[in-house]
Amino acid sequence: MAHPDRCDSLINALRRALDAAHAAATGVVADDASVGDGAPSSDPSSLPVERLEAIITLLATAPTIGAATPPGVTKGRLAALLSPEERRHAGRIMEWLDRAGVLVEPRSEAVRWREPRPLRGEDIADLIRRVQSVAREAA
């Protein structure tokens, strides 16, 4: 039989993974979600302003977003555009895009985080301004 401490740590690790998956899929963090588990922070507020601008510009111009079938931003598509060190921020950046109102509204609330959502408008400077405003509020 497995040692009880090892079982507890395995259960806690599985629970953290499920909490993170649920948060990524729904944008909702469980009230009792584990925090401070030593995992790298998913808070992209540490990204320099210039890098956030570059990410938004990339989203607006990347063929993997605009020419995809169906077109639009998803967490996976966003993560694919980020550096390996920045990929952990994809979920939070998606939340910022959503709160900033730069993504087309989903056809239903149930698919908000599951279907690609095109950017609303082509004015990159306006997209950047709106996302930076939300990012500053979150910091």
FENLIN-V416938 format. One record per residue. N is the residue number from 1. PHI is phi in radians with two decimals (999 if undefined). Layout:
BEGIN
N_PHI ; N_PHI
END
This chain:
BEGIN
1_999 ; 2_-1.23 ; 3_-1.14 ; 4_-1.00 ; 5_-1.13 ; 6_-1.17 ; 7_-1.09 ; 8_-1.07 ; 9_-1.20 ; 10_-1.17 ; 11_-1.08 ; 12_-1.10 ; 13_-1.13 ; 14_-1.13 ; 15_-1.12 ; 16_-1.06 ; 17_-1.12 ; 18_-1.16 ; 19_-1.04 ; 20_-1.15 ; 21_-1.12 ; 22_-1.12 ; 23_-1.10 ; 24_-1.17 ; 25_-1.34 ; 26_-1.97 ; 27_1.37 ; 28_-1.99 ; 29_-1.66 ; 30_-1.08 ; 31_-1.01 ; 32_-1.81 ; 33_-1.08 ; 34_-1.23 ; 35_-2.26 ; 36_1.13 ; 37_-1.59 ; 38_1.55 ; 39_-1.27 ; 40_-1.04 ; 41_-1.12 ; 42_-1.78 ; 43_-1.55 ; 44_-1.38 ; 45_-1.11 ; 46_-1.38 ; 47_-1.22 ; 48_-1.10 ; 49_-0.95 ; 50_-1.09 ; 51_-1.23 ; 52_-1.08 ; 53_-1.03 ; 54_-1.12 ; 55_-1.13 ; 56_-1.12 ; 57_-1.07 ; 58_-1.08 ; 59_-1.05 ; 60_-1.29 ; 61_-2.05 ; 62_-1.24 ; 63_-1.07 ; 64_-1.22 ; 65_-1.82 ; 66_-1.37 ; 67_-1.82 ; 68_-1.24 ; 69_-2.10 ; 70_-1.31 ; 71_-1.25 ; 72_2.42 ; 73_-1.61 ; 74_-2.29 ; 75_-1.04 ; 76_-1.13 ; 77_-1.15 ; 78_-1.10 ; 79_-1.03 ; 80_-1.14 ; 81_-1.52 ; 82_-1.56 ; 83_-1.20 ; 84_-0.94 ; 85_-1.24 ; 86_-1.66 ; 87_-1.03 ; 88_-1.15 ; 89_-1.55 ; 90_-1.00 ; 91_-1.09 ; 92_-1.19 ; 93_-1.11 ; 94_-1.04 ; 95_-1.07 ; 96_-1.10 ; 97_-1.03 ; 98_-1.12 ; 99_-1.14 ; 100_-1.32 ; 101_1.28 ; 102_-1.64 ; 103_-1.86 ; 104_-1.06 ; 105_-1.09 ; 106_-1.22 ; 107_-1.19 ; 108_-2.72 ; 109_-1.07 ; 110_-1.12 ; 111_-1.94 ; 112_-0.86 ; 113_-1.85 ; 114_-1.95 ; 115_-2.03 ; 116_-1.06 ; 117_-2.23 ; 118_-1.10 ; 119_-1.23 ; 120_-1.64 ; 121_1.71 ; 122_-2.07 ; 123_-1.35 ; 124_-1.06 ; 125_-1.08 ; 126_-1.19 ; 127_-1.03 ; 128_-1.08 ; 129_-1.03 ; 130_-1.18 ; 131_-1.21 ; 132_-1.08 ; 133_-1.07 ; 134_-1.16 ; 135_-1.10 ; 136_-1.12 ; 137_-1.09 ; 138_-1.34 ; 139_-1.31
END
